Amino acid sequence: MYIKVRVKTGQKKESVEPGSKGVFKIGVKEKAERNSANARVIKIIAERLGVPAKKVRIVNGHHSRSKILAISE
């Protein structure tokens, strides 16, 4: 399964909201440095879907705010 997300880093409060066209809007506290924001996005999605974090990976958009995540079963 693939999920499209749009990430905002450096937020005061973490949030996950459904956006338009099936894209989730995710706000994380971490800065976009040393992969910390990407790691937090993976943890948030894993928690929301009830799967281990190792089952979620970024397949596109490692250095972009728009990302595509793959969830394996």
PQR file with spaces between the fields and no chain letter, atoms N, CA, C, O and H, PARSE charges and radii, in Angstrom:
ATOM       1  N    MET     1       0.848   -1.157    0.000 -0.4000 1.5000
ATOM       2  CA   MET     1       0.000    0.000    0.000 -0.0000 2.0000
ATOM       3  C    MET     1       0.905    1.234    0.000  0.5500 1.7000
ATOM       4  O    MET     1       1.955    1.245    0.642 -0.5500 1.4000
ATOM       5  N    TYR     2       0.488    2.261   -0.721 -0.4000 1.5000
ATOM       6  CA   TYR     2       1.239    3.507   -0.794 -0.0000 2.0000
ATOM       7  C    TYR     2       0.414    4.640   -0.201  0.5500 1.7000
ATOM       8  O    TYR     2      -0.806    4.689   -0.359 -0.5500 1.4000
ATOM       9  H    TYR     2      -0.365    2.252   -1.243  0.4000 1.0000
ATOM      10  N    ILE     3       1.100    5.551    0.485 -0.4000 1.5000
ATOM      11  CA   ILE     3       0.456    6.711    1.087 -0.0000 2.0000
ATOM      12  C    ILE     3       1.241    7.949    0.670  0.5500 1.7000
ATOM      13  O    ILE     3       2.471    7.961    0.721 -0.5500 1.4000
ATOM      14  H    ILE     3       2.091    5.511    0.613  0.4000 1.0000
ATOM      15  N    LYS     4       0.521    8.991    0.256 -0.4000 1.5000
ATOM      16  CA   LYS     4       1.156   10.265   -0.072 -0.0000 2.0000
ATOM      17  C    LYS     4       1.018   11.185    1.137  0.5500 1.7000
ATOM      18  O    LYS     4      -0.055   11.288    1.731 -0.5500 1.4000
ATOM      19  H    LYS     4      -0.478    8.981    0.214  0.4000 1.0000
ATOM      20  N    VAL     5       2.114   11.850    1.493 -0.4000 1.5000
ATOM      21  CA   VAL     5       2.094   12.772    2.618 -0.0000 2.0000
ATOM      22  C    VAL     5       2.776   14.079    2.238  0.5500 1.7000
ATOM      23  O    VAL     5       3.635   14.124    1.358 -0.5500 1.4000
ATOM      24  H    VAL     5       2.986   11.766    1.011  0.4000 1.0000
ATOM      25  N    ARG     6       2.371   15.129    2.923 -0.4000 1.5000
ATOM      26  CA   ARG     6       3.002   16.452    2.788 -0.0000 2.0000
ATOM      27  C    ARG     6       3.421   16.839    4.197  0.5500 1.7000
ATOM      28  O    ARG     6       2.581   16.908    5.094 -0.5500 1.4000
ATOM      29  H    ARG     6       1.673   15.091    3.638  0.4000 1.0000
ATOM      30  N    VAL     7       4.704   17.091    4.401 -0.4000 1.5000
ATOM      31  CA   VAL     7       5.264   17.266    5.738 -0.0000 2.0000
ATOM      32  C    VAL     7       5.640   18.718    5.991  0.5500 1.7000
ATOM      33  O    VAL     7       6.237   19.383    5.145 -0.5500 1.4000
ATOM      34  H    VAL     7       5.386   17.035    3.672  0.4000 1.0000
ATOM      35  N    LYS     8       5.272   19.196    7.190 -0.4000 1.5000
ATOM      36  CA   LYS     8       5.722   20.499    7.679 -0.0000 2.0000
ATOM      37  C    LYS     8       6.602   20.225    8.896  0.5500 1.7000
ATOM      38  O    LYS     8       6.160   19.592    9.854 -0.5500 1.4000
ATOM      39  H    LYS     8       4.787   18.655    7.878  0.4000 1.0000
ATOM      40  N    THR     9       7.828   20.695    8.858 -0.4000 1.5000
ATOM      41  CA   THR     9       8.758   20.464    9.956 -0.0000 2.0000
ATOM      42  C    THR     9       8.817   21.673   10.877  0.5500 1.7000
ATOM      43  O    THR     9       8.402   22.771   10.506 -0.5500 1.4000
ATOM      44  H    THR     9       8.187   21.209    8.079  0.4000 1.0000
ATOM      45  N    GLY    10       9.339   21.457   12.089 -0.4000 1.5000
ATOM      46  CA   GLY    10       9.517   22.549   13.038 -0.0000 2.0000
ATOM      47  C    GLY    10       8.225   23.100   13.619  0.5500 1.7000
ATOM      48  O    GLY    10       8.174   24.267   14.008 -0.5500 1.4000
ATOM      49  H    GLY    10       9.676   20.565   12.390  0.4000 1.0000
ATOM      50  N    GLN    11       7.187   22.288   13.683 -0.4000 1.5000
ATOM      51  CA   GLN    11       5.902   22.726   14.227 -0.0000 2.0000
ATOM      52  C    GLN    11       5.921   22.668   15.752  0.5500 1.7000
ATOM      53  O    GLN    11       6.692   21.899   16.326 -0.5500 1.4000
ATOM      54  H    GLN    11       7.228   21.340   13.367  0.4000 1.0000
ATOM      55  N    LYS    12       5.092   23.462   16.413 -0.4000 1.5000
ATOM      56  CA   LYS    12       4.995   23.424   17.869 -0.0000 2.0000
ATOM      57  C    LYS    12       4.236   22.191   18.339  0.5500 1.7000
ATOM      58  O    LYS    12       4.507   21.652   19.412 -0.5500 1.4000
ATOM      59  H    LYS    12       4.465   24.087   15.946  0.4000 1.0000
ATOM      60  N    LYS    13       3.282   21.753   17.523 -0.4000 1.5000
ATOM      61  CA   LYS    13       2.443   20.611   17.895 -0.0000 2.0000
ATOM      62  C    LYS    13       2.375   19.647   16.722  0.5500 1.7000
ATOM      63  O    LYS    13       2.172   20.063   15.581 -0.5500 1.4000
ATOM      64  H    LYS    13       3.062   22.191   16.651  0.4000 1.0000
ATOM      65  N    GLU    14       2.546   18.350   17.003 -0.4000 1.5000
ATOM      66  CA   GLU    14       2.455   17.354   15.933 -0.0000 2.0000
ATOM      67  C    GLU    14       0.999   17.136   15.545  0.5500 1.7000
ATOM      68  O    GLU    14       0.104   17.155   16.390 -0.5500 1.4000
ATOM      69  H    GLU    14       2.711   18.012   17.929  0.4000 1.0000
ATOM      70  N    SER    15       0.778   16.929   14.245 -0.4000 1.5000
ATOM      71  CA   SER    15      -0.584   16.742   13.766 -0.0000 2.0000
ATOM      72  C    SER    15      -0.596   15.858   12.531  0.5500 1.7000
ATOM      73  O    SER    15       0.379   15.786   11.783 -0.5500 1.4000
ATOM      74  H    SER    15       1.504   16.913   13.558  0.4000 1.0000
ATOM      75  N    VAL    16      -1.725   15.189   12.336 -0.4000 1.5000
ATOM      76  CA   VAL    16      -1.974   14.407   11.125 -0.0000 2.0000
ATOM      77  C    VAL    16      -3.384   14.745   10.678  0.5500 1.7000
ATOM      78  O    VAL    16      -4.347   14.545   11.417 -0.5500 1.4000
ATOM      79  H    VAL    16      -2.517   15.248   12.943  0.4000 1.0000
ATOM      80  N    GLU    17      -3.496   15.261    9.458 -0.4000 1.5000
ATOM      81  CA   GLU    17      -4.798   15.653    8.929 -0.0000 2.0000
ATOM      82  C    GLU    17      -4.964   15.097    7.525  0.5500 1.7000
ATOM      83  O    GLU    17      -4.014   15.098    6.742 -0.5500 1.4000
ATOM      84  H    GLU    17      -2.713   15.423    8.857  0.4000 1.0000
ATOM      85  N    PRO    18      -6.160   14.624    7.198 -0.5600 1.5000
ATOM      86  CA   PRO    18      -6.388   14.225    5.810  0.2800 2.0000
ATOM      87  C    PRO    18      -6.467   15.472    4.938  0.5500 1.7000
ATOM      88  O    PRO    18      -7.170   16.427    5.270 -0.5500 1.4000
ATOM      89  N    GLY    19      -5.760   15.459    3.845 -0.4000 1.5000
ATOM      90  CA   GLY    19      -5.769   16.598    2.939 -0.0000 2.0000
ATOM      91  C    GLY    19      -6.580   16.303    1.698  0.5500 1.7000
ATOM      92  O    GLY    19      -7.334   15.331    1.656 -0.5500 1.4000
ATOM      93  H    GLY    19      -5.189   14.684    3.575  0.4000 1.0000
ATOM      94  N    SER    20      -6.429   17.125    0.705 -0.4000 1.5000
ATOM      95  CA   SER    20      -7.154   16.919   -0.541 -0.0000 2.0000
ATOM      96  C    SER    20      -6.481   15.856   -1.394  0.5500 1.7000
ATOM      97  O    SER    20      -5.269   15.662   -1.310 -0.5500 1.4000
ATOM      98  H    SER    20      -5.816   17.915    0.739  0.4000 1.0000
ATOM      99  N    LYS    21      -7.252   15.179   -2.198 -0.4000 1.5000
ATOM     100  CA   LYS    21      -6.774   14.160   -3.138 -0.0000 2.0000
ATOM     101  C    LYS    21      -6.023   13.019   -2.451  0.5500 1.7000
ATOM     102  O    LYS    21      -5.095   12.458   -3.033 -0.5500 1.4000
ATOM     103  H    LYS    21      -8.237   15.336   -2.266  0.4000 1.0000
ATOM     104  N    GLY    22      -6.412   12.666   -1.219 -0.4000 1.5000
ATOM     105  CA   GLY    22      -5.823   11.526   -0.537 -0.0000 2.0000
ATOM     106  C    GLY    22      -4.425   11.755    0.007  0.5500 1.7000
ATOM     107  O    GLY    22      -3.722   10.794    0.320 -0.5500 1.4000
ATOM     108  H    GLY    22      -7.167   13.121   -0.746  0.4000 1.0000
ATOM     109  N    VAL    23      -4.010   12.999    0.124 -0.4000 1.5000
ATOM     110  CA   VAL    23      -2.682   13.320    0.651 -0.0000 2.0000
ATOM     111  C    VAL    23      -2.830   13.714    2.114  0.5500 1.7000
ATOM     112  O    VAL    23      -3.613   14.606    2.440 -0.5500 1.4000
ATOM     113  H    VAL    23      -4.581   13.780   -0.131  0.4000 1.0000
ATOM     114  N    PHE    24      -2.077   13.050    3.005 -0.4000 1.5000
ATOM     115  CA   PHE    24      -2.114   13.387    4.421 -0.0000 2.0000
ATOM     116  C    PHE    24      -1.170   14.549    4.690  0.5500 1.7000
ATOM     117  O    PHE    24      -0.069   14.605    4.142 -0.5500 1.4000
ATOM     118  H    PHE    24      -1.441   12.325    2.740  0.4000 1.0000
ATOM     119  N    LYS    25      -1.608   15.478    5.537 -0.4000 1.5000
ATOM     120  CA   LYS    25      -0.761   16.587    5.961 -0.0000 2.0000
ATOM     121  C    LYS    25      -0.253   16.261    7.359  0.5500 1.7000
ATOM     122  O    LYS    25      -1.039   16.067    8.287 -0.5500 1.4000
ATOM     123  H    LYS    25      -2.502   15.433    5.982  0.4000 1.0000
ATOM     124  N    ILE    26       1.054   16.204    7.498 -0.4000 1.5000
ATOM     125  CA   ILE    26       1.670   15.824    8.768 -0.0000 2.0000
ATOM     126  C    ILE    26       2.570   16.957    9.243  0.5500 1.7000
ATOM     127  O    ILE    26       3.407   17.455    8.489 -0.5500 1.4000
ATOM     128  H    ILE    26       1.692   16.362    6.744  0.4000 1.0000
ATOM     129  N    GLY    27       2.395   17.355   10.485 -0.4000 1.5000
ATOM     130  CA   GLY    27       3.258   18.352   11.106 -0.0000 2.0000
ATOM     131  C    GLY    27       4.091   17.669   12.179  0.5500 1.7000
ATOM     132  O    GLY    27       3.548   16.963   13.028 -0.5500 1.4000
ATOM     133  H    GLY    27       1.715   16.951   11.097  0.4000 1.0000
ATOM     134  N    VAL    28       5.405   17.872   12.152 -0.4000 1.5000
ATOM     135  CA   VAL    28       6.302   17.266   13.133 -0.0000 2.0000
ATOM     136  C    VAL    28       7.137   18.345   13.810  0.5500 1.7000
ATOM     137  O    VAL    28       7.397   19.395   13.223 -0.5500 1.4000
ATOM     138  H    VAL    28       5.846   18.446   11.463  0.4000 1.0000
ATOM     139  N    LYS    29       7.556   18.087   15.042 -0.4000 1.5000
ATOM     140  CA   LYS    29       8.366   19.037   15.791 -0.0000 2.0000
ATOM     141  C    LYS    29       9.812   19.070   15.313  0.5500 1.7000
ATOM     142  O    LYS    29      10.471   20.105   15.409 -0.5500 1.4000
ATOM     143  H    LYS    29       7.345   17.234   15.519  0.4000 1.0000
ATOM     144  N    GLU    30      10.308   17.956   14.804 -0.4000 1.5000
ATOM     145  CA   GLU    30      11.708   17.858   14.398 -0.0000 2.0000
ATOM     146  C    GLU    30      12.015   18.748   13.206  0.5500 1.7000
ATOM     147  O    GLU    30      11.152   19.012   12.369 -0.5500 1.4000
ATOM     148  H    GLU    30       9.773   17.115   14.726  0.4000 1.0000
ATOM     149  N    LYS    31      13.244   19.201   13.146 -0.4000 1.5000
ATOM     150  CA   LYS    31      13.722   19.977   12.000 -0.0000 2.0000
ATOM     151  C    LYS    31      14.090   19.023   10.878  0.5500 1.7000
ATOM     152  O    LYS    31      14.268   17.826   11.107 -0.5500 1.4000
ATOM     153  H    LYS    31      13.945   18.987   13.827  0.4000 1.0000
ATOM     154  N    ALA    32      14.202   19.541    9.688 -0.4000 1.5000
ATOM     155  CA   ALA    32      14.565   18.729    8.521 -0.0000 2.0000
ATOM     156  C    ALA    32      16.088   18.599    8.445  0.5500 1.7000
ATOM     157  O    ALA    32      16.702   18.979    7.448 -0.5500 1.4000
ATOM     158  H    ALA    32      14.058   20.513    9.502  0.4000 1.0000
ATOM     159  N    GLU    33      16.677   18.069    9.485 -0.4000 1.5000
ATOM     160  CA   GLU    33      18.117   17.894    9.553 -0.0000 2.0000
ATOM     161  C    GLU    33      18.447   16.482   10.003  0.5500 1.7000
ATOM     162  O    GLU    33      17.780   15.929   10.877 -0.5500 1.4000
ATOM     163  H    GLU    33      16.179   17.760   10.295  0.4000 1.0000
ATOM     164  N    ARG    34      19.472   15.902    9.406 -0.4000 1.5000
ATOM     165  CA   ARG    34      19.975   14.577    9.780 -0.0000 2.0000
ATOM     166  C    ARG    34      18.884   13.508    9.796  0.5500 1.7000
ATOM     167  O    ARG    34      18.918   12.601   10.628 -0.5500 1.4000
ATOM     168  H    ARG    34      20.013   16.351    8.695  0.4000 1.0000
ATOM     169  N    ASN    35      17.928   13.609    8.893 -0.4000 1.5000
ATOM     170  CA   ASN    35      16.887   12.596    8.713 -0.0000 2.0000
ATOM     171  C    ASN    35      15.939   12.466    9.906  0.5500 1.7000
ATOM     172  O    ASN    35      15.162   11.513    9.959 -0.5500 1.4000
ATOM     173  H    ASN    35      17.900   14.346    8.217  0.4000 1.0000
ATOM     174  N    SER    36      15.980   13.389   10.857 -0.4000 1.5000
ATOM     175  CA   SER    36      15.141   13.251   12.046 -0.0000 2.0000
ATOM     176  C    SER    36      13.656   13.443   11.738  0.5500 1.7000
ATOM     177  O    SER    36      12.820   12.755   12.324 -0.5500 1.4000
ATOM     178  H    SER    36      16.611   14.163   10.814  0.4000 1.0000
ATOM     179  N    ALA    37      13.310   14.357   10.839 -0.4000 1.5000
ATOM     180  CA   ALA    37      11.902   14.560   10.489 -0.0000 2.0000
ATOM     181  C    ALA    37      11.357   13.359    9.734  0.5500 1.7000
ATOM     182  O    ALA    37      10.222   12.947    9.973 -0.5500 1.4000
ATOM     183  H    ALA    37      13.989   14.916   10.363  0.4000 1.0000
ATOM     184  N    ASN    38      12.144   12.789    8.826 -0.4000 1.5000
ATOM     185  CA   ASN    38      11.696   11.599    8.098 -0.0000 2.0000
ATOM     186  C    ASN    38      11.462   10.427    9.041  0.5500 1.7000
ATOM     187  O    ASN    38      10.486    9.693    8.889 -0.5500 1.4000
ATOM     188  H    ASN    38      13.066   13.124    8.632  0.4000 1.0000
ATOM     189  N    ALA    39      12.344   10.250   10.005 -0.4000 1.5000
ATOM     190  CA   ALA    39      12.184    9.155   10.969 -0.0000 2.0000
ATOM     191  C    ALA    39      10.910    9.347   11.781  0.5500 1.7000
ATOM     192  O    ALA    39      10.202    8.378   12.057 -0.5500 1.4000
ATOM     193  H    ALA    39      13.137   10.847   10.129  0.4000 1.0000
ATOM     194  N    ARG    40      10.614   10.571   12.162 -0.4000 1.5000
ATOM     195  CA   ARG    40       9.396   10.831   12.942 -0.0000 2.0000
ATOM     196  C    ARG    40       8.140   10.611   12.109  0.5500 1.7000
ATOM     197  O    ARG    40       7.144   10.099   12.621 -0.5500 1.4000
ATOM     198  H    ARG    40      11.189   11.358   11.938  0.4000 1.0000
ATOM     199  N    VAL    41       8.172   10.989   10.835 -0.4000 1.5000
ATOM     200  CA   VAL    41       7.031   10.756    9.949 -0.0000 2.0000
ATOM     201  C    VAL    41       6.752    9.255    9.846  0.5500 1.7000
ATOM     202  O    VAL    41       5.596    8.833    9.891 -0.5500 1.4000
ATOM     203  H    VAL    41       8.981   11.405   10.420  0.4000 1.0000
ATOM     204  N    ILE    42       7.792    8.462    9.711 -0.4000 1.5000
ATOM     205  CA   ILE    42       7.627    7.005    9.635 -0.0000 2.0000
ATOM     206  C    ILE    42       6.996    6.482   10.915  0.5500 1.7000
ATOM     207  O    ILE    42       6.092    5.649   10.857 -0.5500 1.4000
ATOM     208  H    ILE    42       8.731    8.805    9.675  0.4000 1.0000
ATOM     209  N    LYS    43       7.456    6.954   12.071 -0.4000 1.5000
ATOM     210  CA   LYS    43       6.893    6.495   13.352 -0.0000 2.0000
ATOM     211  C    LYS    43       5.429    6.898   13.489  0.5500 1.7000
ATOM     212  O    LYS    43       4.614    6.106   13.963 -0.5500 1.4000
ATOM     213  H    LYS    43       8.191    7.631   12.117  0.4000 1.0000
ATOM     214  N    ILE    44       5.087    8.110   13.085 -0.4000 1.5000
ATOM     215  CA   ILE    44       3.701    8.577   13.193 -0.0000 2.0000
ATOM     216  C    ILE    44       2.772    7.730   12.323  0.5500 1.7000
ATOM     217  O    ILE    44       1.715    7.297   12.781 -0.5500 1.4000
ATOM     218  H    ILE    44       5.748    8.753   12.700  0.4000 1.0000
ATOM     219  N    ILE    45       3.162    7.495   11.083 -0.4000 1.5000
ATOM     220  CA   ILE    45       2.329    6.690   10.178 -0.0000 2.0000
ATOM     221  C    ILE    45       2.201    5.264   10.698  0.5500 1.7000
ATOM     222  O    ILE    45       1.117    4.684   10.646 -0.5500 1.4000
ATOM     223  H    ILE    45       4.022    7.846   10.712  0.4000 1.0000
ATOM     224  N    ALA    46       3.282    4.699   11.192 -0.4000 1.5000
ATOM     225  CA   ALA    46       3.236    3.336   11.726 -0.0000 2.0000
ATOM     226  C    ALA    46       2.275    3.248   12.909  0.5500 1.7000
ATOM     227  O    ALA    46       1.502    2.296   13.011 -0.5500 1.4000
ATOM     228  H    ALA    46       4.163    5.170   11.234  0.4000 1.0000
ATOM     229  N    GLU    47       2.320    4.229   13.796 -0.4000 1.5000
ATOM     230  CA   GLU    47       1.411    4.245   14.941 -0.0000 2.0000
ATOM     231  C    GLU    47      -0.038    4.369   14.497  0.5500 1.7000
ATOM     232  O    GLU    47      -0.908    3.677   15.026 -0.5500 1.4000
ATOM     233  H    GLU    47       2.948    5.002   13.713  0.4000 1.0000
ATOM     234  N    ARG    48      -0.309    5.246   13.527 -0.4000 1.5000
ATOM     235  CA   ARG    48      -1.679    5.445   13.046 -0.0000 2.0000
ATOM     236  C    ARG    48      -2.245    4.198   12.389  0.5500 1.7000
ATOM     237  O    ARG    48      -3.436    3.916   12.518 -0.5500 1.4000
ATOM     238  H    ARG    48       0.397    5.808   13.097  0.4000 1.0000
ATOM     239  N    LEU    49      -1.389    3.436   11.673 -0.4000 1.5000
ATOM     240  CA   LEU    49      -1.853    2.253   10.965 -0.0000 2.0000
ATOM     241  C    LEU    49      -1.732    0.980   11.801  0.5500 1.7000
ATOM     242  O    LEU    49      -2.231   -0.070   11.398 -0.5500 1.4000
ATOM     243  H    LEU    49      -0.421    3.666   11.568  0.4000 1.0000
ATOM     244  N    GLY    50      -1.084    1.061   12.947 -0.4000 1.5000
ATOM     245  CA   GLY    50      -0.945   -0.097   13.816 -0.0000 2.0000
ATOM     246  C    GLY    50       0.017   -1.151   13.269  0.5500 1.7000
ATOM     247  O    GLY    50      -0.199   -2.350   13.448 -0.5500 1.4000
ATOM     248  H    GLY    50      -0.678    1.914   13.274  0.4000 1.0000
ATOM     249  N    VAL    51       1.072   -0.700   12.607 -0.4000 1.5000
ATOM     250  CA   VAL    51       2.089   -1.617   12.084 -0.0000 2.0000
ATOM     251  C    VAL    51       3.444   -1.220   12.669  0.5500 1.7000
ATOM     252  O    VAL    51       3.613   -0.080   13.102 -0.5500 1.4000
ATOM     253  H    VAL    51       1.247    0.274   12.462  0.4000 1.0000
ATOM     254  N    PRO    52       4.413   -2.143   12.690 -0.5600 1.5000
ATOM     255  CA   PRO    52       5.753   -1.773   13.159  0.2800 2.0000
ATOM     256  C    PRO    52       6.396   -0.750   12.227  0.5500 1.7000
ATOM     257  O    PRO    52       6.121   -0.743   11.027 -0.5500 1.4000
ATOM     258  N    ALA    53       7.242    0.105   12.770 -0.4000 1.5000
ATOM     259  CA   ALA    53       7.888    1.158   11.982 -0.0000 2.0000
ATOM     260  C    ALA    53       8.777    0.580   10.886  0.5500 1.7000
ATOM     261  O    ALA    53       8.989    1.231    9.863 -0.5500 1.4000
ATOM     262  H    ALA    53       7.465    0.100   13.745  0.4000 1.0000
ATOM     263  N    LYS    54       9.300   -0.626   11.078 -0.4000 1.5000
ATOM     264  CA   LYS    54      10.165   -1.221   10.052 -0.0000 2.0000
ATOM     265  C    LYS    54       9.381   -1.640    8.806  0.5500 1.7000
ATOM     266  O    LYS    54       9.981   -1.958    7.779 -0.5500 1.4000
ATOM     267  H    LYS    54       9.128   -1.155   11.909  0.4000 1.0000
ATOM     268  N    LYS    55       8.056   -1.644    8.887 -0.4000 1.5000
ATOM     269  CA   LYS    55       7.219   -1.978    7.729 -0.0000 2.0000
ATOM     270  C    LYS    55       6.899   -0.743    6.873  0.5500 1.7000
ATOM     271  O    LYS    55       6.308   -0.870    5.800 -0.5500 1.4000
ATOM     272  H    LYS    55       7.569   -1.386    9.721  0.4000 1.0000
ATOM     273  N    VAL    56       7.286    0.438    7.341 -0.4000 1.5000
ATOM     274  CA   VAL    56       7.023    1.686    6.626 -0.0000 2.0000
ATOM     275  C    VAL    56       8.350    2.235    6.110  0.5500 1.7000
ATOM     276  O    VAL    56       9.330    2.311    6.852 -0.5500 1.4000
ATOM     277  H    VAL    56       7.766    0.541    8.212  0.4000 1.0000
ATOM     278  N    ARG    57       8.376    2.617    4.830 -0.4000 1.5000
ATOM     279  CA   ARG    57       9.599    3.206    4.275 -0.0000 2.0000
ATOM     280  C    ARG    57       9.234    4.288    3.268  0.5500 1.7000
ATOM     281  O    ARG    57       8.165    4.265    2.658 -0.5500 1.4000
ATOM     282  H    ARG    57       7.581    2.555    4.227  0.4000 1.0000
ATOM     283  N    ILE    58      10.142    5.225    3.113 -0.4000 1.5000
ATOM     284  CA   ILE    58       9.957    6.308    2.151 -0.0000 2.0000
ATOM     285  C    ILE    58      10.502    5.832    0.813  0.5500 1.7000
ATOM     286  O    ILE    58      11.674    5.469    0.709 -0.5500 1.4000
ATOM     287  H    ILE    58      11.011    5.244    3.608  0.4000 1.0000
ATOM     288  N    VAL    59       9.653    5.834   -0.211 -0.4000 1.5000
ATOM     289  CA   VAL    59      10.095    5.389   -1.533 -0.0000 2.0000
ATOM     290  C    VAL    59      10.370    6.565   -2.465  0.5500 1.7000
ATOM     291  O    VAL    59      11.058    6.410   -3.474 -0.5500 1.4000
ATOM     292  H    VAL    59       8.701    6.129   -0.126  0.4000 1.0000
ATOM     293  N    ASN    60       9.837    7.736   -2.134 -0.4000 1.5000
ATOM     294  CA   ASN    60      10.060    8.907   -2.979 -0.0000 2.0000
ATOM     295  C    ASN    60       9.942   10.155   -2.117  0.5500 1.7000
ATOM     296  O    ASN    60       9.029   10.252   -1.297 -0.5500 1.4000
ATOM     297  H    ASN    60       9.278    7.862   -1.314  0.4000 1.0000
ATOM     298  N    GLY    61      10.846   11.110   -2.289 -0.4000 1.5000
ATOM     299  CA   GLY    61      10.756   12.378   -1.598 -0.0000 2.0000
ATOM     300  C    GLY    61      11.569   12.482   -0.330  0.5500 1.7000
ATOM     301  O    GLY    61      11.154   13.166    0.605 -0.5500 1.4000
ATOM     302  H    GLY    61      11.588   11.031   -2.956  0.4000 1.0000
ATOM     303  N    HIS    62      12.716   11.826   -0.265 -0.4000 1.5000
ATOM     304  CA   HIS    62      13.549   11.884    0.938 -0.0000 2.0000
ATOM     305  C    HIS    62      13.954   13.311    1.295  0.5500 1.7000
ATOM     306  O    HIS    62      14.065   13.640    2.476 -0.5500 1.4000
ATOM     307  H    HIS    62      13.054   11.270   -1.024  0.4000 1.0000
ATOM     308  N    HIS    63      14.175   14.156    0.301 -0.4000 1.5000
ATOM     309  CA   HIS    63      14.618   15.534    0.535 -0.0000 2.0000
ATOM     310  C    HIS    63      13.540   16.545    0.186  0.5500 1.7000
ATOM     311  O    HIS    63      13.841   17.719   -0.029 -0.5500 1.4000
ATOM     312  H    HIS    63      14.085   13.888   -0.659  0.4000 1.0000
ATOM     313  N    SER    64      12.299   16.111    0.125 -0.4000 1.5000
ATOM     314  CA   SER    64      11.197   16.966   -0.271 -0.0000 2.0000
ATOM     315  C    SER    64      10.116   16.955    0.803  0.5500 1.7000
ATOM     316  O    SER    64      10.059   16.035    1.618 -0.5500 1.4000
ATOM     317  H    SER    64      12.054   15.157    0.299  0.4000 1.0000
ATOM     318  N    ARG    65       9.261   17.972    0.806 -0.4000 1.5000
ATOM     319  CA   ARG    65       8.131   17.974    1.738 -0.0000 2.0000
ATOM     320  C    ARG    65       7.052   16.993    1.303  0.5500 1.7000
ATOM     321  O    ARG    65       6.309   16.481    2.140 -0.5500 1.4000
ATOM     322  H    ARG    65       9.307   18.720    0.144  0.4000 1.0000
ATOM     323  N    SER    66       6.955   16.723    0.007 -0.4000 1.5000
ATOM     324  CA   SER    66       5.987   15.753   -0.503 -0.0000 2.0000
ATOM     325  C    SER    66       6.677   14.400   -0.583  0.5500 1.7000
ATOM     326  O    SER    66       7.738   14.270   -1.192 -0.5500 1.4000
ATOM     327  H    SER    66       7.558   17.138   -0.674  0.4000 1.0000
ATOM     328  N    LYS    67       6.069   13.398    0.034 -0.4000 1.5000
ATOM     329  CA   LYS    67       6.683   12.075    0.106 -0.0000 2.0000
ATOM     330  C    LYS    67       5.673   10.997   -0.264  0.5500 1.7000
ATOM     331  O    LYS    67       4.463   11.188   -0.140 -0.5500 1.4000
ATOM     332  H    LYS    67       5.206   13.504    0.529  0.4000 1.0000
ATOM     333  N    ILE    68       6.186    9.876   -0.715 -0.4000 1.5000
ATOM     334  CA   ILE    68       5.372    8.682   -0.917 -0.0000 2.0000
ATOM     335  C    ILE    68       5.937    7.611   -0.019  0.5500 1.7000
ATOM     336  O    ILE    68       7.124    7.293   -0.087 -0.5500 1.4000
ATOM     337  H    ILE    68       7.168    9.720   -0.816  0.4000 1.0000
ATOM     338  N    LEU    69       5.075    7.044    0.837 -0.4000 1.5000
ATOM     339  CA   LEU    69       5.476    6.005    1.767 -0.0000 2.0000
ATOM     340  C    LEU    69       4.891    4.678    1.325  0.5500 1.7000
ATOM     341  O    LEU    69       3.753    4.614    0.862 -0.5500 1.4000
ATOM     342  H    LEU    69       4.111    7.303    0.892  0.4000 1.0000
ATOM     343  N    ALA    70       5.679    3.611    1.472 -0.4000 1.5000
ATOM     344  CA   ALA    70       5.210    2.262    1.186 -0.0000 2.0000
ATOM     345  C    ALA    70       5.040    1.529    2.509  0.5500 1.7000
ATOM     346  O    ALA    70       5.922    1.558    3.367 -0.5500 1.4000
ATOM     347  H    ALA    70       6.604    3.663    1.848  0.4000 1.0000
ATOM     348  N    ILE    71       3.895    0.870    2.662 -0.4000 1.5000
ATOM     349  CA   ILE    71       3.625    0.074    3.852 -0.0000 2.0000
ATOM     350  C    ILE    71       3.535   -1.379    3.416  0.5500 1.7000
ATOM     351  O    ILE    71       2.660   -1.751    2.634 -0.5500 1.4000
ATOM     352  H    ILE    71       3.179    0.846    1.965  0.4000 1.0000
ATOM     353  N    SER    72       4.451   -2.203    3.932 -0.4000 1.5000
ATOM     354  CA   SER    72       4.424   -3.626    3.583 -0.0000 2.0000
ATOM     355  C    SER    72       3.685   -4.386    4.678  0.5500 1.7000
ATOM     356  O    SER    72       3.631   -3.958    5.831 -0.5500 1.4000
ATOM     357  H    SER    72       5.162   -1.901    4.568  0.4000 1.0000
ATOM     358  N    GLU    73       3.123   -5.512    4.290 -0.4000 1.5000
ATOM     359  CA   GLU    73       2.341   -6.301    5.240 -0.0000 2.0000
ATOM     360  C    GLU    73       3.038   -7.568    5.616  0.5500 1.7000
ATOM     361  O    GLU    73       2.514   -8.349    6.410 -0.5500 1.4000
ATOM     362  H    GLU    73       3.167   -5.859    3.354  0.4000 1.0000
